[in-house]
Amino acid sequence: MRYIILTLFITLSELLYSQDSIFPHFKGGDAKLFEFLAKNVKYPEMAMEQGIQGRVFLAFIVEENGSISNIKVISGVNGGCTEEAIRVVNLTQGMWQPAWVNGKPQRAEFHLPVKFTIREVKKEVDYYELGLKLMKEGKYRQAISFFSNYKNGDKVNVDALYNRGLCSFLLEEYENAIWDWEEAMKHGCIICQTKLNETYKCLGDKYSKKEKYKNAITWYTKYLVNLPNDIDVLLNRGKSYIKVKENTRACGDWQRAKELGSAEAQNLLDNHCNK
């Protein structure tokens, strides 16, 4: 039995806007538009029977009042696919917000490619591609949701894990980022170690500022396992050790930092260790 993969890609027309501009968009955002189209586009029977696949490119105008007009076909697909794409776009009448330029609504063109694909695996949306799109737009929370729903059979998708981790990192949800990148490393992600090191340091700094020094020490230590000669982290871990009254360990970190050329380490040693 054959199933349908209906993959929908949304791209905005390449218009020139000022920094205060807002592109025309579907009410509720791109995720809602994607969801609406995925629910309403039906694979034409003729195209299914004849194995016709392809991508329909449509363009239309979002008017100043949010209505849509002038739907045109940039390139079509036989078997009823073009007609189906137009039908569903017409269903979105009244569901758009217009472009805004310099504080005023403005009519603008919106481009919408709709891809019709027949495969043996059932999958209603291409979560990974949409996750990438949302991520590029800075919509990290929404992107995480789509990366989380992406599946590729029984295989672990390293790219999806890496990008979900990056979204979490940009949201300063460092523990979630670490989980994704450590998992991705098990499946061959080379760049993940660099990102993990950066995240360990961020967590150490975060907990140090919150005066949760034992937590800070844990993350600084994980960082130093991979980068043992980082002077700043040695200094900071030493300061955290002092706060929990582990003076010997603090002095060890500062001595190492001094050997690496830190003037600050000498001051810390004089104040806490050389008495």
C-alpha positions as CSV (number, residue, x, y, z in Angstrom):
1,M,0.0,0.0,0.0
2,R,1.4,3.4,-0.9
3,Y,1.1,6.5,1.3
4,I,1.6,10.2,0.7
5,I,4.4,12.4,1.8
6,L,3.1,16.0,1.4
7,T,5.9,18.4,2.0
8,L,5.1,22.1,2.1
9,F,7.7,24.8,1.9
10,I,6.9,28.5,2.5
11,T,9.2,31.2,1.2
12,L,8.6,35.0,1.2
13,S,9.0,37.0,-2.0
14,E,12.3,38.9,-2.2
15,L,11.1,42.4,-1.7
16,L,13.1,45.3,-0.3
17,Y,12.0,46.4,3.1
18,S,13.3,48.8,5.7
19,Q,14.4,47.6,9.1
20,D,10.9,48.4,10.5
21,S,9.2,46.2,7.9
22,I,7.1,43.2,8.6
23,F,6.6,40.6,5.9
24,P,3.1,39.4,5.0
25,H,2.3,36.3,7.1
26,F,-0.4,33.8,7.9
27,K,-2.2,34.5,11.1
28,G,-0.6,32.4,13.9
29,G,2.7,32.2,12.0
30,D,4.4,29.8,9.6
31,A,3.8,26.7,11.8
32,K,0.0,27.4,11.6
33,L,0.2,27.9,7.9
34,F,2.1,24.6,7.5
35,E,-0.4,22.8,9.6
36,F,-3.4,24.2,7.7
37,L,-1.9,23.2,4.3
38,A,-0.9,19.8,5.5
39,K,-4.4,19.1,6.7
40,N,-6.2,20.4,3.7
41,V,-4.1,19.5,0.6
42,K,-5.3,16.2,-0.8
43,Y,-3.2,14.2,-3.2
44,P,-5.1,14.2,-6.6
45,E,-6.3,10.7,-7.5
46,M,-5.1,11.0,-11.1
47,A,-1.6,12.0,-9.9
48,M,-1.6,9.0,-7.5
49,E,-2.6,6.5,-10.1
50,Q,-0.1,7.8,-12.6
51,G,2.7,8.3,-10.1
52,I,3.0,12.0,-10.9
53,Q,5.1,13.9,-8.4
54,G,6.6,17.4,-8.4
55,R,6.4,20.9,-6.9
56,V,3.8,23.5,-7.7
57,F,5.1,27.1,-7.4
58,L,2.4,29.7,-6.7
59,A,2.5,33.4,-6.1
60,F,-0.3,35.7,-4.8
61,I,-0.8,39.1,-3.4
62,V,-1.6,39.8,0.2
63,E,-3.5,43.0,0.1
64,E,-3.4,45.9,2.6
65,N,-6.5,44.5,4.3
66,G,-5.1,41.0,4.5
67,S,-7.2,39.5,1.7
68,I,-5.4,37.6,-1.1
69,S,-5.7,38.1,-4.8
70,N,-4.0,37.5,-8.2
71,I,-3.1,33.9,-7.6
72,K,-0.7,32.9,-10.4
73,V,1.1,29.7,-11.3
74,I,4.9,30.1,-11.6
75,S,5.3,26.4,-12.4
76,G,2.8,23.6,-12.3
77,V,2.5,19.9,-12.0
78,N,0.1,17.7,-14.0
79,G,-2.4,15.2,-12.7
80,G,-4.5,17.8,-10.8
81,C,-1.6,18.9,-8.5
82,T,-1.6,22.5,-9.7
83,E,-5.4,22.8,-9.3
84,E,-5.3,21.3,-5.8
85,A,-2.6,23.7,-4.7
86,I,-4.7,26.7,-6.0
87,R,-7.8,25.3,-4.3
88,V,-6.2,25.1,-0.9
89,V,-4.6,28.6,-1.2
90,N,-8.1,30.0,-1.9
91,L,-9.2,28.4,1.4
92,T,-6.8,30.7,3.2
93,Q,-8.8,33.8,2.3
94,G,-9.1,36.0,5.4
95,M,-6.3,34.2,7.2
96,W,-3.4,36.6,6.4
97,Q,-1.8,39.6,7.9
98,P,-0.5,42.2,5.4
99,A,3.1,43.5,5.1
100,W,3.9,46.6,7.1
101,V,6.4,49.2,5.9
102,N,7.2,52.3,7.9
103,G,4.2,51.7,10.1
104,K,1.7,51.3,7.2
105,P,0.1,48.2,5.6
106,Q,1.4,47.5,2.1
107,R,0.3,44.9,-0.5
108,A,3.1,42.4,-1.1
109,E,3.6,39.2,-3.0
110,F,4.0,35.9,-1.2
111,H,5.5,32.8,-2.8
112,L,4.3,29.3,-1.9
113,P,5.9,26.1,-3.3
114,V,3.9,22.9,-2.6
115,K,5.7,19.6,-3.1
116,F,3.7,16.5,-4.0
117,T,5.7,13.2,-3.3
118,I,4.5,9.6,-3.2
119,R,6.6,7.2,-1.1
120,E,6.2,3.9,0.7
121,V,6.5,5.5,4.2
122,K,3.8,7.6,5.7
123,K,4.8,11.0,6.8
124,E,2.6,14.0,6.7
125,V,5.1,16.8,7.0
126,D,8.8,17.3,6.6
127,Y,9.5,18.3,10.2
128,Y,13.2,18.7,9.7
129,E,13.0,21.2,6.8
130,L,10.4,23.3,8.6
131,G,12.6,23.2,11.8
132,L,15.5,24.6,9.8
133,K,13.3,27.3,8.3
134,L,11.9,28.4,11.7
135,M,15.4,28.3,13.2
136,K,16.7,30.7,10.5
137,E,13.9,33.0,11.4
138,G,14.9,33.0,15.0
139,K,11.8,31.0,16.1
140,Y,13.9,28.6,18.2
141,R,11.0,27.3,20.5
142,Q,8.9,26.4,17.4
143,A,12.0,24.9,15.7
144,I,12.7,22.6,18.7
145,S,9.1,21.2,18.4
146,F,9.6,20.3,14.8
147,F,13.1,18.8,15.2
148,S,11.6,16.7,18.1
149,N,8.9,15.3,15.8
150,Y,11.3,14.5,13.0
151,K,11.9,10.8,12.4
152,N,13.9,9.0,9.8
153,G,12.9,5.4,10.2
154,D,14.9,3.8,12.9
155,K,18.0,6.0,12.2
156,V,19.1,8.8,14.5
157,N,19.3,12.0,12.6
158,V,22.4,13.7,13.8
159,D,21.6,17.0,12.1
160,A,18.3,17.2,13.8
161,L,19.8,16.5,17.2
162,Y,22.6,19.1,16.6
163,N,20.2,21.8,15.4
164,R,17.7,21.1,18.2
165,G,20.7,21.4,20.7
166,L,21.7,24.7,19.0
167,C,18.2,26.1,19.5
168,S,18.2,25.1,23.1
169,F,21.6,26.8,23.5
170,L,20.4,30.0,22.0
171,L,17.5,29.9,24.4
172,E,20.0,29.5,27.2
173,E,18.5,26.1,28.0
174,Y,22.0,24.6,28.3
175,E,21.2,21.3,29.9
176,N,18.9,20.4,27.0
177,A,21.6,21.4,24.5
178,I,24.1,19.2,26.3
179,W,21.7,16.2,26.1
180,D,21.2,16.5,22.4
181,W,24.9,17.1,21.6
182,E,26.2,14.3,23.8
183,E,23.7,12.0,22.0
184,A,24.7,13.3,18.6
185,M,28.4,12.6,19.4
186,K,27.6,8.9,19.9
187,H,26.5,8.9,16.2
188,G,29.5,10.7,14.8
189,C,28.9,14.5,15.3
190,I,32.4,16.0,15.3
191,I,31.5,19.7,15.9
192,C,29.4,18.7,18.9
193,Q,32.4,18.5,21.2
194,T,33.3,22.1,20.6
195,K,29.7,23.2,21.3
196,L,29.6,21.0,24.4
197,N,32.8,22.7,25.8
198,E,31.2,26.1,25.2
199,T,28.1,25.0,27.0
200,Y,29.9,23.6,30.0
201,K,31.6,26.9,30.5
202,C,28.3,28.8,30.1
203,L,26.8,26.6,32.8
204,G,29.7,27.1,35.1
205,D,29.4,30.8,34.8
206,K,25.6,30.7,35.2
207,Y,25.7,28.7,38.4
208,S,28.6,30.8,39.7
209,K,26.6,34.0,39.3
210,K,23.7,32.3,41.1
211,E,26.1,31.4,43.9
212,K,25.5,27.7,43.4
213,Y,29.2,27.0,43.5
214,K,29.1,23.2,43.7
215,N,27.1,23.1,40.5
216,A,29.5,25.6,38.9
217,I,32.5,23.4,39.9
218,T,30.8,20.4,38.2
219,W,30.5,22.1,34.9
220,Y,33.9,23.8,35.0
221,T,35.4,20.4,35.7
222,K,33.7,18.9,32.6
223,Y,35.1,21.8,30.6
224,L,38.6,21.4,31.9
225,V,38.7,17.7,31.1
226,N,38.8,18.7,27.4
227,L,40.6,22.0,27.7
228,P,42.8,21.8,30.8
229,N,44.8,24.9,30.1
230,D,42.0,27.5,30.0
231,I,43.2,30.1,32.4
232,D,39.9,31.8,32.9
233,V,38.1,28.6,33.8
234,L,40.9,27.6,36.1
235,L,40.6,30.9,37.9
236,N,36.8,30.7,38.1
237,R,36.8,27.1,39.3
238,G,39.3,28.1,42.0
239,K,37.0,30.9,43.1
240,S,34.1,28.5,43.4
241,Y,36.3,26.1,45.4
242,I,37.1,28.9,47.9
243,K,33.4,29.5,48.3
244,V,32.8,25.9,49.4
245,K,35.9,26.0,51.6
246,E,37.9,23.6,49.4
247,N,41.0,25.8,49.7
248,T,43.5,23.2,48.6
249,R,41.8,22.6,45.3
250,A,41.4,26.3,44.8
251,C,45.1,26.8,45.3
252,G,45.9,24.0,42.9
253,D,43.8,25.6,40.1
254,W,45.4,29.0,40.7
255,Q,48.9,27.5,40.8
256,R,48.2,25.9,37.4
257,A,46.9,29.2,36.1
258,K,50.0,31.0,37.4
259,E,52.2,28.5,35.6
260,L,50.3,29.3,32.4
261,G,51.1,33.0,32.8
262,S,48.2,34.5,34.8
263,A,49.0,37.6,36.9
264,E,45.6,37.4,38.6
265,A,46.4,33.9,39.8
266,Q,49.4,35.2,41.7
267,N,47.2,37.7,43.5
268,L,44.7,35.0,44.4
269,L,47.5,32.8,45.7
270,D,48.9,35.6,47.8
271,N,45.5,36.3,49.3
272,H,44.3,32.8,50.0
273,C,47.1,30.3,49.8
274,N,50.5,31.9,50.8
275,K,49.7,32.9,54.3
